[in-house]
Amino acid sequence: MTPATVEGAAAAGRALDWLGSGELGGLVSRTLVVLTVHAPVQRRLVDAGKVREILRDVGADVQVLGFDRQLAAGAEPAPSRLAYATRTTAIAVAATALRRALTT
């Protein structure tokens, strides 16, 4: 997970480059980067489509978790209070992570 900012995307890219250059390079194809939106209005959001395209070229995948007031509050998340979009994104993240973990 990394903020959905240019800096967050760049940090994820550097981490994947580092991972890919070492003995654990095979893990890049199993990696899922989740870009998180931390505020309802963020001026410096990254273009998630471009980030997805770049990181897929490296072998990773990208999901975006939009802003959710319940998560932003910092309390233990109550599933019934999460926004519908947050719940569906969480399911997509779990499914993608599982699929990528099982790839050889």
C-alpha positions as a printed NumPy array, in Angstrom:
array([[  0.   ,   0.   ,   0.   ],
       [  1.204,   3.455,  -0.897],
       [ -0.432,   6.864,  -1.208],
       [ -2.049,   7.587,  -4.575],
       [  0.417,  10.405,  -5.213],
       [  3.315,  10.819,  -7.603],
       [  5.679,  10.249,  -4.681],
       [  3.834,   7.099,  -3.586],
       [  3.856,   5.661,  -7.098],
       [  7.555,   6.477,  -7.492],
       [  8.318,   4.773,  -4.169],
       [  6.429,   1.665,  -5.282],
       [  8.356,   1.66 ,  -8.55 ],
       [ 11.694,   1.927,  -6.742],
       [ 10.725,  -0.891,  -4.377],
       [  9.766,  -3.113,  -7.309],
       [ 13.002,  -2.263,  -9.131],
       [ 14.958,  -3.205,  -6.   ],
       [ 12.969,  -6.407,  -5.547],
       [ 13.39 ,  -7.349,  -9.199],
       [ 17.14 ,  -6.829,  -9.156],
       [ 17.834,  -9.327,  -6.399],
       [ 17.305, -12.969,  -5.614],
       [ 13.62 , -12.335,  -4.946],
       [ 12.941, -11.047,  -8.451],
       [ 10.345, -13.748,  -9.017],
       [  8.11 , -12.106,  -6.43 ],
       [  7.486,  -9.063,  -8.624],
       [  5.015, -11.037, -10.743],
       [  3.124, -11.848,  -7.532],
       [  3.082,  -8.269,  -6.27 ],
       [ -0.036,  -6.133,  -5.979],
       [  0.388,  -2.416,  -5.323],
       [ -2.603,  -0.717,  -3.689],
       [ -2.749,   3.049,  -4.184],
       [ -4.67 ,   4.648,  -1.311],
       [ -6.51 ,   7.962,  -1.382],
       [ -6.139,   9.631,   2.021],
       [ -8.437,  12.65 ,   1.67 ],
       [-11.77 ,  13.347,  -0.038],
       [-10.072,  16.02 ,  -2.16 ],
       [ -6.44 ,  15.469,  -3.025],
       [ -4.725,  17.869,  -5.366],
       [ -1.755,  15.679,  -6.181],
       [ -3.398,  12.385,  -7.1  ],
       [ -1.485,  10.285,  -9.565],
       [ -2.995,   8.991, -12.805],
       [ -3.731,   5.436, -11.685],
       [ -4.088,   4.225, -15.27 ],
       [ -0.564,   5.344, -16.125],
       [  0.829,   3.848, -12.914],
       [ -0.963,   0.569, -13.665],
       [  0.481,   0.527, -17.182],
       [  4.033,   1.212, -15.988],
       [  3.955,  -1.296, -13.127],
       [  2.362,  -3.983, -15.299],
       [  5.338,  -3.603, -17.634],
       [  7.51 ,  -4.46 , -14.623],
       [  5.247,  -7.396, -13.757],
       [  3.183,  -6.037, -10.835],
       [ -0.5  ,  -5.089, -10.731],
       [ -2.27 ,  -2.049,  -9.261],
       [ -5.575,  -1.453,  -7.486],
       [ -6.86 ,   1.886,  -6.156],
       [ -8.544,   2.158,  -2.757],
       [-10.536,   5.395,  -2.757],
       [-11.138,   7.639,   0.211],
       [-13.433,   6.283,   2.916],
       [-14.403,   8.316,   5.984],
       [-14.559,   5.227,   8.188],
       [-10.979,   4.252,   7.335],
       [ -9.751,   7.847,   7.592],
       [-11.045,   8.051,  11.157],
       [ -8.325,   5.615,  12.187],
       [-10.639,   3.428,  14.239],
       [-11.017,  -0.289,  13.758],
       [-13.032,  -0.587,  10.543],
       [-16.609,  -1.757,  10.958],
       [-17.571,  -3.476,   7.701],
       [-21.161,  -2.214,   7.92 ],
       [-19.896,   1.373,   8.002],
       [-17.524,   1.098,   5.047],
       [-18.638,   2.635,   1.776],
       [-19.871,   0.208,  -0.855],
       [-16.967,   1.174,  -3.144],
       [-14.501,   0.396,  -0.342],
       [-16.02 ,  -3.041,   0.24 ],
       [-15.964,  -3.926,  -3.462],
       [-12.391,  -2.674,  -3.786],
       [-11.362,  -4.766,  -0.772],
       [-12.877,  -7.842,  -2.42 ],
       [-11.069,  -7.048,  -5.68 ],
       [ -7.776,  -6.555,  -3.81 ],
       [ -8.192,  -9.88 ,  -1.995],
       [ -9.085, -11.738,  -5.205],
       [ -6.213, -10.203,  -7.146],
       [ -3.728, -10.869,  -4.349],
       [ -4.827, -14.497,  -4.115],
       [ -4.668, -14.996,  -7.889],
       [ -1.198, -13.453,  -8.08 ],
       [  0.03 , -15.435,  -5.063],
       [ -0.93 , -18.671,  -6.773],
       [  0.85 , -17.904, -10.032],
       [  4.099, -19.671, -10.677]])
